[in-house]
Amino acid sequence: MIAGVSKAVFSTLATSGVLKRLASRYGMRQPHGFARRFVAGESLAEALDAARALERQGLTVTLDHLGERVTAAEPALAAARDYIQTMRAAAAAGVSRNLSVKLTQIGLDIDRATATDHLRRILEAAAAADVFVRIDMEGSAYTAETLDIFERLWTLGYRNVGVVIQSCLRRSAADIARLNAIGARVRLVKGAYREPKDVAFQAKQEVDAQFVELMRELLTHGVYPAIATHDPAMVAATQEYASDHGIDKGRFEFQMLFGIRRDLQTALAAAGHPFRVYVPFGREWFPYFMRRLGERPANVGFVFRSLIREEAQPQP
């Protein structure tokens, strides 16, 4: 219940223009901007620097160019071009060739055709650069359309693409079965969006229970699934199931977000698990940042301490 209230509160705060303007003043200030705990930076260059640092630790990365809910044609086209530029820059820099894409950033709120056309261009550029693209999953209002677009492109022969499934949604078991049947690569997460009771489980115990069930389905029947969690209990359940069923570590990977549970990230990589860190960057970092706070309210104290420290510093 507390987790649900936190998501609700921070989902509301994420839409506040006043709070966004305040956050923009301090969030990315060097070197102590509070958002830098969870966001690599506002520029692609900063993201590539963070990616190189992680890879020196034996981790791999996915670049996540932040932005969502674009409702005009020109910004959607610009976002698609930015994704392509990100892939090319990553290839030139020699970092992991993985990219996360949000469909609402490339026009899904305009219409399905716009988002699909932009995604095809991204996937074609990705194929040329040997990049794997993960279609991110947004709120439940977009789940059906996201999966429909993914499956349409899959039937057209695109294979350098995967998708995300959220264990909080009641429909996810059926979605996993569909995706496993066609051999798609799935990233399993708990889900960070506020959802209604008829669509999503509200209690943490229920979300966790379905996460474990879906993880088992993916490890048994899926194609190189990504188990994305910061929860040590979910990590342990995954390790136990893989060990008990003779599933080699190389058949799946763990994933976590930039700046969260760094100790667990390095420990899993050191234990021989393929491990990937999502590296978010970009000027539209505020909604993403608020979702991270909603997932773990203890992070709020870190933010307030950072703000107090910033206020105490002389202003330029």
C-alpha positions as CSV (number, residue, x, y, z in Angstrom):
1,M,0.0,0.0,0.0
2,I,2.8,2.4,0.9
3,A,4.5,1.7,-2.5
4,G,1.2,2.4,-4.3
5,V,0.7,5.7,-2.5
6,S,4.3,6.7,-3.3
7,K,3.8,6.0,-7.0
8,A,0.6,8.0,-7.0
9,V,2.2,11.0,-5.2
10,F,5.3,11.1,-7.4
11,S,3.3,10.5,-10.6
12,T,1.3,13.7,-9.8
13,L,4.5,15.6,-8.9
14,A,6.0,14.6,-12.2
15,T,3.5,16.7,-14.1
16,S,4.2,19.9,-12.1
17,G,5.6,22.6,-14.2
18,V,6.7,24.6,-11.1
19,L,8.6,21.7,-9.6
20,K,10.2,20.9,-13.0
21,R,11.5,24.4,-13.3
22,L,12.9,24.3,-9.7
23,A,14.5,20.9,-10.4
24,S,16.0,22.1,-13.6
25,R,17.9,24.8,-11.6
26,Y,19.7,22.3,-9.5
27,G,19.2,18.8,-10.8
28,M,22.2,18.6,-13.2
29,R,24.5,21.1,-11.6
30,Q,28.1,19.9,-11.4
31,P,29.3,18.1,-9.3
32,H,26.5,17.6,-6.8
33,G,23.3,17.9,-8.8
34,F,20.8,15.6,-7.1
35,A,19.5,14.1,-10.4
36,R,23.0,12.9,-11.3
37,R,22.4,10.0,-8.8
38,F,20.1,8.5,-11.4
39,V,20.7,10.3,-14.7
40,A,24.1,10.3,-16.5
41,G,23.7,13.8,-17.8
42,E,21.8,16.0,-20.3
43,S,24.2,15.4,-23.2
44,L,25.1,12.4,-25.3
45,A,28.8,13.0,-24.5
46,E,28.1,12.7,-20.8
47,A,26.2,9.5,-21.4
48,L,29.1,8.0,-23.4
49,D,31.5,9.0,-20.6
50,A,29.3,7.2,-18.1
51,A,29.0,4.2,-20.4
52,R,32.8,3.9,-20.8
53,A,33.2,4.1,-17.0
54,L,30.7,1.2,-16.5
55,E,32.3,-0.9,-19.1
56,R,35.7,-0.6,-17.5
57,Q,34.0,-2.3,-14.5
58,G,33.0,-5.3,-16.7
59,L,29.4,-4.2,-17.2
60,T,27.5,-3.6,-20.4
61,V,25.1,-0.8,-21.1
62,T,21.9,0.3,-22.8
63,L,21.7,4.0,-23.7
64,D,18.3,5.5,-22.8
65,H,17.6,8.9,-24.4
66,L,15.0,10.3,-22.1
67,G,11.8,11.9,-23.4
68,E,8.1,10.9,-23.7
69,R,4.6,12.1,-24.6
70,V,5.5,14.0,-27.7
71,T,2.4,15.3,-29.5
72,A,3.7,17.2,-32.5
73,A,5.2,15.9,-35.7
74,E,8.5,17.9,-35.8
75,P,9.6,17.0,-32.2
76,A,8.8,13.3,-32.9
77,L,10.9,13.4,-36.1
78,A,13.7,15.1,-34.2
79,A,13.6,12.4,-31.5
80,A,13.9,9.7,-34.1
81,R,16.9,11.4,-35.6
82,D,18.4,11.8,-32.1
83,Y,18.0,8.0,-31.5
84,I,19.8,7.3,-34.8
85,Q,22.6,9.8,-33.9
86,T,22.9,8.1,-30.5
87,M,23.4,4.7,-32.1
88,R,26.1,6.0,-34.5
89,A,27.9,7.8,-31.7
90,A,27.9,4.7,-29.5
91,A,29.3,2.6,-32.3
92,A,32.0,5.2,-33.0
93,A,32.8,5.3,-29.3
94,G,33.0,1.5,-29.0
95,V,30.4,1.1,-26.2
96,S,27.7,-1.5,-26.0
97,R,25.4,-1.3,-29.0
98,N,22.1,-1.3,-27.2
99,L,19.4,1.4,-27.3
100,S,16.1,1.9,-25.4
101,V,13.2,3.6,-27.3
102,K,10.0,5.0,-26.0
103,L,7.2,5.0,-28.6
104,T,5.5,8.1,-27.3
105,Q,8.8,10.0,-27.8
106,I,8.6,9.2,-31.5
107,G,4.9,10.0,-32.0
108,L,2.6,7.3,-30.6
109,D,0.4,10.1,-29.1
110,I,0.1,11.5,-32.6
111,D,-0.9,8.3,-34.3
112,R,0.3,4.7,-34.6
113,A,1.5,5.2,-38.2
114,T,3.9,8.0,-37.1
115,A,5.5,6.0,-34.4
116,T,5.7,2.8,-36.5
117,D,7.4,4.7,-39.4
118,H,9.9,6.3,-37.1
119,L,10.6,3.0,-35.4
120,R,11.2,1.3,-38.7
121,R,13.8,4.0,-39.6
122,I,15.5,3.5,-36.2
123,L,15.5,-0.3,-36.6
124,E,17.0,-0.1,-40.2
125,A,19.7,2.2,-38.9
126,A,20.3,-0.1,-36.0
127,A,20.7,-3.1,-38.2
128,A,23.3,-1.3,-40.2
129,A,25.2,-0.4,-37.0
130,D,24.7,-3.8,-35.4
131,V,22.6,-2.3,-32.6
132,F,19.9,-4.0,-30.6
133,V,16.8,-1.9,-29.8
134,R,14.6,-2.4,-26.8
135,I,11.1,-0.9,-27.1
136,D,10.4,0.5,-23.6
137,M,7.0,-0.1,-22.0
138,E,5.1,2.9,-20.7
139,G,1.9,3.2,-18.8
140,S,-0.8,0.6,-19.3
141,A,-2.8,2.8,-21.7
142,Y,0.0,2.1,-24.2
143,T,0.6,-1.6,-23.6
144,A,-1.7,-3.0,-26.3
145,E,-0.5,-0.6,-29.0
146,T,3.2,-1.1,-28.1
147,L,2.9,-4.8,-28.4
148,D,0.9,-4.6,-31.6
149,I,3.6,-2.4,-33.2
150,F,6.3,-4.7,-32.0
151,E,4.6,-7.8,-33.4
152,R,3.8,-6.0,-36.7
153,L,7.5,-5.2,-37.2
154,W,8.5,-8.7,-36.1
155,T,6.3,-10.2,-38.8
156,L,8.0,-7.9,-41.3
157,G,11.3,-9.5,-40.4
158,Y,12.9,-7.2,-37.9
159,R,14.8,-9.2,-35.4
160,N,17.1,-6.6,-33.8
161,V,14.4,-5.6,-31.5
162,G,12.9,-6.6,-28.1
163,V,10.2,-5.4,-25.8
164,V,9.5,-4.9,-22.0
165,I,6.8,-6.6,-19.9
166,Q,5.7,-5.3,-16.5
167,S,4.9,-7.9,-13.8
168,C,2.5,-5.5,-12.1
169,L,0.0,-5.8,-15.0
170,R,-2.6,-8.5,-14.8
171,R,-2.4,-9.2,-18.6
172,S,1.4,-9.9,-18.5
173,A,1.3,-13.7,-18.2
174,A,-0.6,-13.9,-21.5
175,D,1.7,-11.4,-23.1
176,I,4.8,-13.4,-22.1
177,A,3.3,-16.6,-23.5
178,R,2.7,-14.8,-26.9
179,L,6.2,-13.3,-27.0
180,N,7.9,-16.6,-26.0
181,A,5.9,-18.4,-28.8
182,I,7.4,-16.2,-31.5
183,G,10.9,-16.1,-30.0
184,A,11.0,-12.5,-29.0
185,R,13.5,-11.1,-26.5
186,V,11.7,-9.8,-23.3
187,R,12.9,-7.5,-20.6
188,L,11.0,-8.2,-17.4
189,V,10.4,-5.3,-14.9
190,K,8.0,-4.8,-12.0
191,G,6.6,-1.5,-13.4
192,A,7.0,2.1,-12.3
193,Y,3.7,3.7,-13.3
194,R,0.6,4.3,-11.3
195,E,-2.1,1.9,-12.6
196,P,-5.7,1.3,-11.7
197,K,-6.8,-1.8,-9.7
198,D,-8.6,-3.5,-12.6
199,V,-5.4,-3.4,-14.7
200,A,-2.6,-3.9,-12.2
201,F,-1.9,-5.6,-8.9
202,Q,-1.6,-3.1,-6.1
203,A,0.1,-5.1,-3.4
204,K,3.9,-5.6,-3.5
205,Q,3.5,-9.3,-2.7
206,E,1.3,-9.8,-5.7
207,V,3.6,-7.9,-8.0
208,D,6.6,-9.9,-6.7
209,A,4.7,-13.2,-7.0
210,Q,3.9,-12.6,-10.7
211,F,7.5,-11.4,-11.3
212,V,8.8,-14.7,-10.1
213,E,6.3,-16.7,-12.2
214,L,7.1,-14.7,-15.3
215,M,10.8,-14.9,-14.7
216,R,10.5,-18.7,-14.6
217,E,8.6,-18.8,-17.8
218,L,11.2,-16.6,-19.5
219,L,14.2,-18.6,-18.2
220,T,12.5,-21.9,-19.3
221,H,10.9,-20.9,-22.6
222,G,12.3,-17.4,-23.5
223,V,15.1,-16.2,-25.8
224,Y,17.9,-14.5,-23.8
225,P,15.5,-12.7,-21.4
226,A,16.6,-9.7,-19.3
227,I,15.7,-9.9,-15.7
228,A,15.5,-6.2,-14.7
229,T,15.2,-5.7,-10.9
230,H,17.0,-4.0,-8.0
231,D,15.2,-6.3,-5.5
232,P,17.7,-8.7,-3.9
233,A,14.8,-11.2,-3.3
234,M,14.0,-11.2,-7.0
235,V,17.7,-11.6,-7.9
236,A,18.0,-14.5,-5.5
237,A,14.8,-16.2,-6.8
238,T,16.2,-15.9,-10.3
239,Q,19.6,-17.4,-9.3
240,E,18.0,-20.2,-7.4
241,Y,15.6,-21.2,-10.2
242,A,18.4,-21.1,-12.8
243,S,20.6,-23.2,-10.6
244,D,17.9,-25.8,-9.8
245,H,17.0,-26.2,-13.4
246,G,20.4,-26.3,-14.9
247,I,20.0,-23.0,-16.8
248,D,23.4,-21.6,-17.7
249,K,24.2,-18.0,-16.6
250,G,24.9,-17.1,-20.3
251,R,21.2,-17.8,-21.3
252,F,19.9,-14.6,-19.6
253,E,21.1,-11.3,-18.2
254,F,20.4,-9.2,-15.2
255,Q,19.7,-5.5,-15.7
256,M,19.5,-2.5,-13.4
257,L,19.3,1.3,-13.8
258,F,22.1,3.7,-13.6
259,G,23.0,4.7,-10.0
260,I,20.8,2.1,-8.2
261,R,22.3,-0.7,-6.2
262,R,25.8,-0.3,-7.6
263,D,27.0,-2.8,-5.0
264,L,24.7,-5.5,-6.3
265,Q,25.5,-4.6,-9.9
266,T,29.2,-5.2,-9.5
267,A,28.6,-8.3,-7.3
268,L,26.5,-10.0,-9.9
269,A,29.0,-9.2,-12.7
270,A,31.8,-10.5,-10.5
271,A,29.8,-13.7,-10.0
272,G,29.8,-14.3,-13.8
273,H,26.3,-13.1,-14.7
274,P,25.9,-11.1,-17.9
275,F,24.9,-7.7,-16.5
276,R,23.6,-4.5,-18.2
277,V,23.1,-1.0,-16.9
278,Y,20.5,1.3,-18.4
279,V,22.2,4.7,-18.8
280,P,19.5,7.5,-19.1
281,F,20.4,10.9,-20.4
282,G,18.8,14.0,-21.9
283,R,17.2,17.2,-21.0
284,E,13.8,15.6,-20.4
285,W,15.0,13.8,-17.3
286,F,12.4,15.1,-14.8
287,P,9.6,12.5,-15.2
288,Y,12.1,9.7,-15.2
289,F,13.7,11.0,-12.0
290,M,10.3,11.3,-10.3
291,R,9.5,7.7,-11.1
292,R,12.7,6.6,-9.5
293,L,11.8,8.5,-6.3
294,G,8.3,6.9,-6.4
295,E,9.9,3.4,-6.5
296,R,12.0,4.1,-3.5
297,P,10.9,7.0,-1.3
298,A,14.1,6.7,0.8
299,N,15.8,8.5,-2.1
300,V,13.8,11.6,-1.2
301,G,16.2,12.3,1.8
302,F,19.1,12.1,-0.6
303,V,17.5,14.7,-2.8
304,F,16.7,17.1,0.0
305,R,20.2,16.9,1.4
306,S,21.5,17.7,-2.1
307,L,19.2,20.7,-2.4
308,I,20.3,22.1,1.0
309,R,23.9,21.7,-0.1
310,E,23.2,23.5,-3.4
311,E,21.4,26.4,-1.6
312,A,24.5,26.8,0.6
313,Q,26.8,27.2,-2.3
314,P,27.5,30.7,-3.8
315,Q,25.4,31.1,-7.0
316,P,27.1,32.0,-10.3
